[in-house]
Amino acid sequence: MSTAAKGGTLEQKFYLGVLLILFPIILARYTLSLYIDSKNQYIQTVDALMKSVEARDQYTEGHSHRVGEIALKIAKELKYNDFKMEQLRIASILHDVGKIGVLDSILHKPTSLTEEEFNIIKQHPQKGHDILNQIKNLDNIKPIVLHHHERYDGKGYPRGIKGENIPIEGRCLGIVDAFDAMITDRPYRKGLSIEAAIQELIRCSGTQFDPKLTEIFIKLYREGEISVA
């Protein structure tokens, strides 16, 4: 075999080796680029949904953010990783997105709701789930939104599931959502004091609320980790 032939073979091997080294790097960069583009679209979608909810109800704007802040503190206590924390944060923000489908006359009613009106309000977790079902990358968030009004004793809605059959994130949001609703003034009633709301959580622990998560919530509040100012 000639020297040129040997040289050609070595050169080919060299370039092949370079390609084998560079290909995974190029592929990784391309995959990362796709992920970033997808993530940006995802964030834009969430932001658009947030603004839609906030435009309907100013109470929902502040409420959703307060629920998110407290829910993340409970999640931190549960040793959630960054991915699960992010999923819970987004679910907290979007948990009332289904109220887009509720009439303003019910949503902003200055007096107590009738049974029929309350039954319409009770449809918002399912409506929220259906809205999110049309959007990619929200599979981990939909069950949280769907189940945030379930009760630990099975008397909640929309599915009436109970105990640990309710996703833990849904149980977490159920506690924080109820607490914030209790202490917030509404057109038809004045909010409870913080201590009165805490006592209500204790009273309903094991029936409406997950007792372990309720204990964590109260512990964090007593330690000053939860601010409601």
C-alpha positions in Angstrom: 0.0 0.0 0.0 1.3 3.5 -0.9 2.2 6.2 1.6 -0.4 8.5 0.0 -3.1 5.8 0.5 -2.0 5.4 4.1 -2.0 9.2 4.6 -5.5 9.4 3.1 -6.8 6.8 5.4 -5.3 8.5 8.4 -6.7 11.9 7.3 -10.2 10.3 6.9 -9.9 8.8 10.4 -8.9 12.2 11.8 -11.8 14.0 10.3 -14.2 11.2 11.3 -12.9 11.5 14.9 -13.4 15.2 14.8 -17.0 14.7 13.6 -17.7 12.1 16.3 -16.5 14.6 18.9 -18.3 17.6 17.5 -21.6 15.9 16.6 -22.8 15.4 20.2 -21.9 19.1 21.0 -23.7 20.4 18.0 -26.7 18.2 18.8 -26.8 19.3 22.4 -26.6 23.0 21.4 -29.4 22.5 18.9 -31.5 20.7 21.5 -30.9 23.4 24.0 -31.9 26.0 21.5 -35.2 24.2 20.9 -35.8 23.9 24.6 -35.2 27.6 25.2 -37.6 28.5 22.3 -40.2 26.1 23.7 -39.7 27.5 27.3 -40.2 31.0 26.0 -43.4 30.1 24.3 -44.6 28.3 27.4 -43.9 31.4 29.6 -45.7 33.6 27.1 -48.7 31.3 27.2 -48.8 31.3 31.0 -48.4 35.1 31.0 -51.3 35.5 28.6 -53.6 33.3 30.7 -52.6 35.2 33.8 -53.6 38.5 32.2 -56.9 37.1 31.0 -57.8 36.1 34.6 -56.6 39.3 36.1 -58.6 41.4 33.6 -61.8 39.7 34.9 -61.2 40.0 38.6 -58.7 42.2 40.5 -59.1 40.0 43.6 -57.9 37.0 41.6 -54.7 38.8 40.6 -53.5 39.4 44.1 -54.9 36.2 45.4 -53.1 34.0 42.9 -49.7 35.5 43.6 -50.2 35.3 47.4 -51.2 31.6 47.0 -48.1 31.0 44.9 -45.7 32.5 47.4 -47.1 30.6 50.3 -47.4 27.3 48.4 -43.8 27.5 47.4 -42.8 27.8 51.1 -44.7 24.6 51.9 -43.1 22.9 48.9 -39.6 24.0 50.1 -40.5 22.3 53.4 -41.4 19.2 51.5 -37.9 19.3 49.8 -39.3 19.8 46.3 -36.7 20.1 43.5 -36.6 23.1 41.2 -38.7 21.5 38.5 -41.6 20.6 40.9 -41.3 24.1 42.5 -41.8 25.7 39.1 -44.7 23.5 38.3 -46.4 24.4 41.6 -45.7 28.1 41.1 -47.4 28.1 37.7 -50.3 26.0 38.9 -50.8 28.4 41.8 -50.9 31.3 39.4 -53.3 29.5 37.1 -55.5 27.7 39.6 -58.5 30.0 39.0 -58.1 30.3 35.2 -61.4 28.5 34.8 -63.2 31.6 36.2 -62.7 33.0 32.7 -65.8 31.0 31.9 -67.9 32.4 34.8 -70.3 35.2 34.1 -69.3 38.6 35.5 -72.7 38.9 37.3 -71.8 35.9 39.4 -68.0 36.6 39.7 -68.6 40.1 40.9 -71.9 39.6 42.8 -71.9 41.9 45.9 -74.0 39.5 47.9 -73.9 35.9 48.8 -74.3 33.4 45.9 -77.4 31.3 45.5 -77.0 27.5 45.4 -77.4 27.6 41.6 -74.7 30.3 41.3 -72.4 28.4 43.6 -72.8 25.3 41.5 -71.7 27.4 38.5 -68.6 28.6 40.4 -67.8 25.0 41.3 -67.3 24.2 37.7 -64.2 26.4 37.4 -61.6 23.7 38.3 -62.9 21.6 35.5 -63.1 24.5 33.1 -59.6 25.5 34.0 -58.4 21.9 33.3 -60.2 22.0 29.9 -58.5 25.3 29.0 -55.1 24.1 29.9 -55.7 20.8 28.1 -55.5 22.8 24.8 -51.9 23.9 25.6 -48.7 21.8 25.3 -46.3 21.3 28.2 -48.9 21.7 31.0 -49.5 18.0 31.7 -48.1 18.3 35.3 -50.1 21.4 36.0 -53.6 20.3 34.9 -54.2 17.8 37.8 -53.3 20.5 40.3 -55.7 23.0 38.8 -58.4 20.3 38.5 -58.2 19.2 42.1 -57.4 22.3 44.2 -61.0 22.3 45.6 -61.2 18.6 46.5 -61.5 17.9 50.3 -59.5 15.5 52.3 -62.8 13.8 53.4 -64.0 13.4 49.8 -66.7 16.1 50.0 -65.0 18.5 47.6 -65.4 19.1 43.9 -65.3 18.5 41.0 -64.5 14.8 41.4 -65.2 14.1 45.1 -61.9 12.2 45.5 -60.4 12.0 49.0 -57.2 11.7 51.1 -54.0 10.9 49.2 -55.9 10.2 46.0 -55.9 14.0 45.7 -52.5 15.1 44.2 -50.4 16.5 47.1 -50.0 19.8 45.2 -53.8 20.1 45.0 -54.1 19.5 48.7 -51.4 22.1 49.3 -53.2 24.7 47.2 -56.5 23.8 48.8 -55.2 25.0 52.2 -53.5 28.1 51.0 -56.3 29.1 48.7 -58.9 28.7 51.6 -56.7 30.6 54.0 -56.1 33.6 51.7 -59.8 33.7 50.8 -60.8 33.7 54.5 -58.6 36.7 55.4 -59.4 38.8 52.4 -62.3 41.3 52.3 -64.9 40.6 49.7 -67.8 42.7 48.5 -70.3 40.5 50.5 -68.3 40.0 53.7 -65.3 41.2 55.7 -62.3 39.0 55.9 -61.5 37.0 59.1 -58.5 37.9 61.3 -55.4 35.9 60.7 -55.7 34.0 64.0 -59.4 33.2 63.3 -58.4 31.8 59.9 -55.7 29.7 61.5 -58.2 28.3 64.0 -60.5 27.5 61.1 -57.7 25.5 59.4 -57.1 23.6 62.7 -60.8 22.9 63.0 -61.1 21.6 59.5 -57.8 19.6 59.6 -58.5 16.0 58.6 -61.9 16.8 57.1 -61.5 19.6 54.6 -57.7 19.8 54.7 -54.8 17.4 54.7 -53.7 17.3 58.4 -50.0 16.9 57.7 -49.9 19.8 55.2 -52.0 21.9 57.6 -49.5 21.3 60.3 -46.7 22.4 58.1 -48.6 25.5 57.1 -49.3 26.5 60.7 -45.7 25.7 61.7 -44.4 28.0 59.0 -46.8 30.7 60.0 -45.9 30.5 63.7 -42.2 30.6 62.7 -42.7 33.8 60.7 -41.9 32.1 57.4 -45.4 33.0 56.0 -46.1 36.7 55.7 -49.7 37.8 55.0 -49.1 41.6 55.2 
